[in-house]
Amino acid sequence: MTEQQAIEALHALPRLPRSGASLERMQALLDHLGNPEKQFKCIHIAGTNGKGTLAAMTSSILTHAGYKTGLTISPYVLNFRERFQINGQMMSPRTLASLTQKVLDAADAIIAEGGEGPVEFEAVTAIAFLWFARQKCDFAVVETGLGGRYDATNVIPAPLVAAITRIGMDHTEILGDTLAEIAAEKAGIIKEGSVVVCYPEQPEEAMGPLLTAAANAHTSLVVPDTADLQQLKCRPLENYVDYGGYRALLQFPGKHQANHAAMAVEIALALWREYHYEIPDEAIETGLRDAKMPARIEVMRRHPLLLLDGCHNADGTAALAATLKEAGYDGNLVAVLGLLKDKDHSKMLENLAPCFEKVFTVTPDSPRAMTAEELEEEAKYHMDAEAAPSVAKAIRLAVDYADENNLAGVRQPLPCCSGPSAAAQRSGKVTPIPTKYAHSALYTGNIPQQQGAFCCYYQK
């Protein structure tokens, strides 16, 4: 089996189970694999937004502290193997192929015995756990896929720390249509023997179920003190934070990311305070500084300004809009935007409208996608919008619009990928396009498929 064959085999598995929400399928799969989930200590992360960033920060801190640290995230952005990392390094293609075959063999055995085979995310999670166990990881930082209570990752024994990022309205058809219901599902990862670290500024309606779950599990709940959190002076769209004396220049802009940094510090302190793991102050600061995750209001270049963000729900667009406003960029930008049908389009567009002078809509590469024309019609209620036949064409239209309206010029032309793969662009395997478009490098691959929105912005 090759890497590509492994990925195709995993994608061929059902996305949703026949028998409904349950951990039984996942537990049966891990039982057949020798229960790898019991062979490492976990930090478990649930929430609506910010899970991946917090996971990256926490993993980076533990790695810099000298611990062998696994990281599994969902979804990936550029490369499927981003889902499986140890000490910041992705699983090799050969290992992915080998472990996929082992997991699929276990699934076949379960089906032969009359059981129900795993869905895709369960198989992917099993691959991660099997790899972490075989590599004898000290820790695994595990991001939930959806919810918490019945998420495939929740078969792990009580984690050392259960972290809950901000709760918002997303996946309401599965998790419930109130913040309290969604929070109760996310709180399913809270178990007796764990320390709970919660996002500061959590909506009041969501906080109640989290406090109840922590009380029922007889565990402490830690909320970072925002009075100890400062965003220090730096350039626009930089994020130099100080939390309780720990200082780092983050690679993630925005107040919400400063909150995630504070959570990561509290996770590290809980591991030191409650479990006596040695985590030097230098590891905390360096880990925060070095943590990376693409498409989180990512500054691709500054002259002219080009940003990339994978915001995919109303809270995500609100955080993006607040960050742009704080940096002084609201209202003087042009966007290329794609959305999925099962999102709260109206609220997302309402949040984004003050940021953009013009938006060019595109159709993401997903069966759940809104077409560019559908999005254009809805976006027109909020802002000036125009549908484009492709992402590449949208980029060209956006750059032309920027030129015609005296937006910032090109100082250092870059080659830009004119096809659908940002992975090629980032690796240097690019298709040059005319110089006037060369500043419009845009990721056009898995963000629209895996998330819900993708945007590029041109400074006026």
N, C-alpha and C positions, 0 to 999 in steps of 0.2 A: 504494500500500500504506500502511495506517495502522499505528500502533504496535501496536494489538491484533492486527491481521492478521499483523504480523511475528512477534509472540510465538506466535500460534497455529500459524503455518507452521513455526517452529522446534520447537515441541512435537510437531508431526506427524512430524518426522523420527524414524528408529529410535533407541532408547536404546542398543541394543547392536548391534555389527557382525555381518554374516553370516560374515565371514572370520576372526574371532578377533582377538586382540591384535596390533596392528601400527601403525606410524607412517606406512605408505604412503598410506593414504587422506588423512590430514591433510596430508602433504607434497604430494600431487597437488593438493589443493584450494588450498594456498598458492601452488603453482607457477602455477596458473591465475589467481591474483590478483596476480601480480607479486612474490611473495616479500616481503610486508611484514614478516615476522618478522626479516629481516636489516637492518632500518632503524632499530633502536633498541637500546640496551644494556639488559640484563635483570638483575634480581635474581629468582631462581627459588626458590620455597618449596614444600617437600614435608613430609609428616609426617602423623600421625594426628589430633592435636588441636592447636589453637592457630595453624594456618596463617593464618586470616583476620585474627586479632588482630595477629600479627607483620607481616603484609602491610600492615595499616592503619598500624601504628606506623612501619614503614620508609618507606612512601609519604609519610606526614605529615612525617617528618624531611627527606626529599629536597625536598619541596615548600617547606618553610620555609627550606631552603638555597638556594632560588632556581631550582631545576631544574623543568622541565616534566615531570611524572611521571604516567605512566599506571598504573592499578591494575585488575587483573581478578581477581575472587574467585568462589568457588563453594562452596556455593550462595548465592543471595541470601536476604535475610530479609523485607523489606517490598515491594520494588519490583524487578522484573526488571532494570531498568537499573542497579541497584547493581553488576551484574557489570562495568560499563564506566565507569570514572571517570578523569578527568584533573584533577590538583590538587584533589582532593576533590569535584569536580562531576561528576554523572552525565551520560552521553550524553543528548542531547535526543531526544524521541520521533521527530522528523522524521529525525534522523540514523540512529537505530536502524532505521527503516523503509527508508531508502535503502540502508544497508549490508547489511541482511538480503536485500534484493532482489538486490544484487550477488553476495552469497555463494551464494544459491540459483541464480542464473543460472550461476555457475561449476559448481555441483553438477550442474545439468542438462547442461552441456556434457560433464562427465566421464562421466555415465551414457550420453549419446549416443555417446560414443567407446568404450563397452563396459566402462568402469570401474565401480567401486563408489562410490556416493555417500557423503557424510559422515553420521555419526550426529549427534545433537543437540549434544552437547558440543563436537565438532569444529567445527561450524558457528558456535557461539557464540564459541569461542576465535578462529576466523578473523575474526569481526566485530571483536573487541577488537584484534587485531593490525593489521587494516586501518585502524582508527580511529587507533591510536597512530602508525602510519606517516604517515598523511595529516596528522595534527596535529603531526608532527615532534617527538615526545616525546624528551627527553634520556634518560629512563629509563622502563622498564616494570617494575613489581613484579607478578610473575605467580605466582598460586597454582595448584598442580596440582588436578585434579579428583579423581583416584583413582590411588593408587600413585605412579609416577614414570617408570619405564622406558618403558612404553608409553602414558603419558598424552599426550593430544593436545598439551599445552603443551610437550612435550619435543622438539619439532622445532626449537626455537630454537637458534641457535649457542651455544657455551659461554657461560654467563652470567658476569657479573663475580663474583657471589656465588651460591652454592647453599646455601640454608639448610634444615636439617632440624629440625623441631620434634619433640616427644616422640613416640616410636613406641609404639603400643598395639595391642591386638587388635581389629580392625574389618575388615570386608569380607574375611573369611578365605576365603570361597568363591572369591575372585578372586586375592588376594595371597598366600595361604598361611596355614597354621594354626599357625605359630610366629612369635615375635618376630623371629628371625633371618631367616626367609623374607620377612616383611613389610618389614623394614629393607633387605634386599637389593633389593627392588623400589623402595622410596623412594630408595635410593642411586643409582638409574639416572639421576638428574638431575646427578650429579657428573661433571664433564667436565674434561679437561686444560685448564689456563688459568684455572680458576675458583678462588676461595677458598671453602672450606667453613666455615660457621658452624653449630655443633651445639648443641642444647638441653642445658643442664646437667642433671644428674641423669637422664640417659638410662639406661634399663635396660641392664644389662651385656650381656645376650643380644643386644640391638639394636646395641650399640656396635661389636661386632666387624665386621659387614659394612660399617658406615660407614667405619671405619678402613681396611679393605681396599680399598674403592672409592676413598678419597682417595689411598692409596698407589699404586694402579694408575694413577690419573690424574696422579700426580706433583704433587699439590697440597697445600697446607697445610690443616690442620683446626683451627679455633679453637673452644674451648669456654669460655664465660664462667666466670670464677673466682667461685664463690659466696662466697668469703671477702671479696670486694669488694662484695657485694650486701647491702644492708640494707633492711628495711622499717621506716621511721621511724614514730614515734608519730603516730597520727591517729584519727579517729572509726572505729567499727566499719564494715566494708564500704567503707572508703576505702583507698587504696593509694599511700602516699607513699614512693617508693623512692629510694635512692641507690646508683648503680652506678659505682664508680671516681670519685666526685665529681660525676657527672651526676645531678641531682635533678629529680624531676617527680612531681606528683600525678596518677596515672593515672586514667582513667575506667573501669578494669577491676579489680575486686577480686580478691584471691587471690595466694598465693605463686607459683602457676604463671604468672600474668601478670607478676609481677616478673621471673621468669626470661625471659619473652618480651621485656620491656623491655631486659634485659641483652643479649639476642641482637640486638635492633635497634641498640643502641649499638655492638656489635661489627661489625655490618654496615656502619654508617656509618664506623667507624674503618678497616675494611678498604678501603672505597672511597677514603678519604683516604690511607692508608698505601701501598696497593699500586698505586692508579691515579691518585693525586694530584688527586682531586676536592676542591674546597674545600667543607667542611661545617663551618661555625662551631659552637662549643659551644652557642651560644644556639639554633641550629636544632635540635640534638639534644634539648635540654631542652624547647623549645616544641613540637617535633614529637611527643614522647612525651606531653606534657600534652594536646595537642589531638586526638590520635588517637581515632577513634570507631568503634564497631562494635556494633550493637544485639544484645540478647539474650545478652550475655556476663555472666551474673550481674548484670544491669542493675537498678539501684535505680530503680524507677519512682516511688516515693515512700517517705518514711521514717515518716510518722505517719498511720495505722499502716504498718508496714513492708510493702512490696510489691516482690517481686523477679521478674525474668523471665530464664529461662535456656534455651538451646537445646541442652543437653548431650544427646548422642545415642549414647554408647557407655559402656563400663564405666569407662574412664579419665576421661571427662568427668564422670560422676556422682561418682567418687572426688574429683575436684578440687572439685566443687561442695560435697560433704559436708565436706571439709577446710576450705574457706573459711567455711562456715556455723559450723562448730565453733570455728574460730579467732575468729570474730566474736561467739561466745557465743550463737548462735541455734539450736544443734542441740537437737532434741527438743521445741521449743515452737512449731512451725509447722504450717500446714495447706497442702496442695498440691493443685493441679489438674494432672493428669499424663496424657500420651498417649505411646505408644511404637509403633514399627514392628515388624513380625513378624520381620524379619531381624536383630534385635539380640540381644545377650546379656541377655535380660530378667532372669534370675535374679540375675546379678551386679550389674546396675544397681539392682535393687530392694534387694538386700542392702546396697549402698553407701548408698542413700537412706534406708533404714529408720530409722536413729538420728536423722534430722533431723526427722521428721514425726510429729505426734500423730495425724494423720488425712490420708488421701489420697482425692480424688475422681477417678475414672478417666474418661477420655473417649476417643472414637474420632477420631484425626486424619484430616484430609482428604487421604487418600492411598490408592492401591490396595494399598500395602504395610502398611496399618495393622492393628494389633491392635484388635479391638473393645473397647469399654469393659468389656463383660462378661468377655471373655477376660483382660484385664489385671486386672480386679478379682479373679478367681479366683486368678491367680498372685500378685498383690500381697498377698493375705490370708495367705500363708505368711510374710510379712515384716512386715506392719503392718496397722493398721485401714484397710480400703478399702471404697469404695462406688462403684458404677458410676452415671454420670449420662447422661441421654439426649442432652445437647448441652453444648457448652462454656459457653454462657450459663447453662444450668441448673446446671452444676457450680460456676460462680462464685457463684450465689445460695446453693447448698447450703453452699459453703465459708464464705461470710460469715455465714450463719445459725449454722453450727457455731461460728464464732468468737464470735458474740454470746452464744450459749447457754453457752459455756464461759469467759466473761469474758476474751476476747481483747481486744487493744487497740481502743479506740473510734475513731470518725471525728472528726478535728479540722477538716479542710478538705475538705468533700465535692467530688468532681470528677464531671463527666459521664462516663459510661462507654459504650463502644460495645457494644451488645447484639447486634450481628450478627457476621459472621465476618471483618470486615476491620479490622486494626489500622492499616492505612494511613490509613483514614478517621479513626480515633481520633487518630492523631498529627498529622493535618493540620487537626484541629478540626472535621471533618465527623462529628459524633457523634450517636448516638441516646440521649437522656437516659433513665435508669432511676431507680427510686425511690431516695431519698436514702440509705436504709440500705445499698444496694448500691454507692453511688457511689465508694467507695474501692477497688473491686475491678477497676479497669481492667486488662485482660489482653489481650495480643496473641493473636489466634486465627487468624491467616492462614497464612502460608507456613512457619512454623517446623515444624509437624508434618508438612507435606508434603515440605519440603526436608531437614529434619533427622530427628531420631528421638524427641525428647521436648520437652515444654514444661511449665513449672511456674509457678505463682504461690504465694506464701507469705505467710501472715498471722502477724504476731508475737503471741505469747501475752502 
